[in-house]
Amino acid sequence: MDEKEKEDIAWCPGCGNFAILKAMQKVIAEMGLDKRRLVFVSGIGQAAKLPQYLDVHYFNGLHGRALPAAIGIKLANPGLTVIAESGDGCNYGEGGNHFIHAIRRNTDITLIVHNNMVYGLTKGQASPTSMKGFKNPLQPGGVSAEPFNPASVAVALNASFVARAFAGDIEQTRDIVREALKHVGFSIVDILQPCVTFNKTNTYRWFKENTYYIKGKYNPCDREDAFRCATENKKLALGIIYRRKT
């Protein structure tokens, strides 16, 4: 057992973050990543605590500011494997501008987003990815805005690697994250994960019923197909949505 696994983890029982942590542990071990050359960068929030439970170097920054710190670290020392990770509010709300321009710069880092469609640390208000109609303490009548779609935005900006995973499927999440880390260029993996305390709508069952894995003859290098796939809203596609050579 990793010494970090013995620590008291400050997440609610059943939180999707546990599964993401397990997937990340598997990826690091199976890829044989040198922990001396591996750096995690996170912002603020429940998701941003993940590096604290891994035996790695990490930098905890400000809310929404994981990406600029991660890019700076990579530019200062290109030999490092740099992973930025935080929640949907941190990356798509407070960090939305950084998200857009990190895609444009295409620095060789990987962004892992814990997308639970709610602000969990601050007790349940809507996040940029909350579904229309989602009721929360600040919007008891339900969210009126359409949710931010990170995958479609990333494909529209011609990001070099765009994927979506589901925390409930640890092995598939591990495989997707591994491909993102192998990719040279900016990679984003949007991981759908339940918040069992503050989001009673997007549960494990909801994600199982409203997602599907990309299969068959789908070509992730076809940008038009990728954009159609990323914008689907009846069911959310899981897997590698778009990949381009850099």
N, C-alpha and C positions, 0 to 999 in steps of 0.2 A: 504494500500500500504506500502511495505517495504520502510523505509527511504532512502535506497540505490537506489531505483528505481527513485528517484527524481533527482539524480545526472546526470550531462551531461556525457554521455558515448562516449568515443573517438573511436567509430567504424564507418565505412562507413554505410550509410543507406542500408539496405538489407543484411548486412553481416550475415553469418551463425552463428557467435558468439552470436548474440542476442537470437537465438533459443536455443543454448546450455545453456546460462544463464537462460532462462525461464525453461528449463527442470531441471536444477540443483535446482532452487528455489522450484520447485514442489517436487522434491525428498526430500529435506531437510525438507519441511513442512509436507509432507505425512508420512515420516518415523519417524517424531518427534525427529529428531536428536538434541541432546543437543549442542547448539552452543558454550557453554563453553568448550566442550570436542571435538570440531571439528576444524581441522586445514587444511587449503589449502596451498600447496607449489607450486610455479610456477617459471618459468625461465624468459626468455625475449621474447617479441614478442606481437603481437596483442592478441593472445589467453591468454597469461600470465597475461593480465590485468583483467581477469574475477573475481578473488577473491576480487579485489578492489570494485566490485559492489555487493558484498554479505556482509551481516552482520555476518562475521565470523572472527576468527583468521587466519592470513595468513603470509607466509614468501615469499618474492620475492628474488630469488637468481640470480645466473649468468646464462648466456645463456647455455642451455644444462645441467644444474646442479640441476634441481628440484629433481630428484630421490635420489641422495645421501643425500640431506638435509631432504627429507621426511623420508627416512629410519632411519636416525639419530634421528629424532624427535620421531618416533614410538618406537625405541629401548630405548630411554631415558624415555618415558612415554607410556607404552603399553596400557594404558587405553584410549588413544585418538583415535578418528577416523581420519585417515590421508589420504588426497586426494592430489595426485600430478597431476598437469595439465599444459599443454603448447601445442605448435603447433607441426606439423610434423617435421619441421626443427630443432626445439629445442630438441625434444625427439629422433628423428631417425638420425639426422645429428650430431650436436655438442654433443648430449647426447647419441649417439648410443651405446657406450661401457657401459654406465650406464644402459641402457635399457636391454642389454643382461644379465648383471650380477645381476640386480634386479630380473629378472625372475629366475635365478639360486638360489638366496638366499631365494626367496619365502616369504619375509616379508609381514605381513598382512597390506598392503596398497592398494589403488586403484589408477590406473593411467588413467586419462582421456586425450586423445589426440585429439586436434582440427586439423583434417587432411584436409587442403584445397589444397594440392598438389602444393604449391607455397610458397615462402617467401613473406608474405604480408607487414611486417613492413619495410623491406628494398627494397620495390618497385618492386617486381615481378620476381626475378630470380628463377630458378628451385630449388625445394627442393628434398630430397631423394625420395619422392613419386610421383614426377611429371611424367606424362606419356611420353613414348618414342615418340619423334616428337614434344613435346610441345615447342612452340616458345616463347622466352622471351628476355628481353633486352641484356642479356649476351650470349645467344645462339640463335641468329636470324635464324639460319638454323635448329633449333630444337634440343631437347635433344637426345643424342645418346645412353645413358645407359638405361638398363631396370630399372623400378621403384623398390624401396625397398618395400617388402610386409611384414608389421609388423605382420599380423595375422599368416602367414605361418611360420615366424621365431619363433613366440611365441609358436606355437603348436610343432614345431620341437624341441624346448628346453623344452617341457613338462611343459609349464606355467600352473598354476592351474586354471585360468579362462581367456578365450579369447572371446571377443565379438566385433562386429562391428555395428555401428548405423549410421543413417542419420539425420542430423540436421533439415532437412525439415519436419521430422515426430516427433514432440515434444513429443507426448504421448508415442510412441514406444521407443524413446530415454530415456525418463524418466523411463520406465519399465526396460530397459536393464541396465541402471546405478544403479537402485535400487537393481537388482540382483547381480551386481558386488560388491556393498557395503555390502550386506548380506553375501557374500562369505568370508570364512576365508582363507587367503593366498593372494598371489599377484594376482591382477586382472587388466586386461587391457581392456579398451573400446576405440576402434579407431573410432572416430566420423567423418564421411565424411561431409564436410561442404563447401559450395561455398565461394570463395573470389570474390565478384562481381566487384571489381576494377581491380585486376591484373591477374585473371584467367578467360578468356572469353571462355575457352574450357569446363571446368568441372562446368557447371552451374547447377541451380536447375533442369532444364529440363533434362540435361545430367545424373544427378544422378538418377532421377526418371526412366529414360529409361534404365539405365545400372546397376540397383541393383534389388534384390529380397529378400523377407523375407523367412527364413528357416521355413518350415512347414512339416506336415505329420509325418512320422515315423522316422525322423532323430534323432539319438541318440548322443548328444554332448559329451557323455562319451566315445564314440568309437574314439580313437585317429586317426586311419587310415582314417575313414570317415571325421573326422575333418580336417585332413591335405588336403584331396582332396577338401573339401569345401573351405578351406582357400586359396588354390592355383588357384581356378577358376578365369579366367580373361575375359571370354566372358561377364559375369555379376557378380557383386560382391555380395556375400551373406551378409545379414543383420540378426542380432540376436546373440544368444549365440552359438558360433562356437565350443568351447571346454570347458569342465569343468571336473576336476578330484577331487577326494576326497583327502584331505590333513590331 
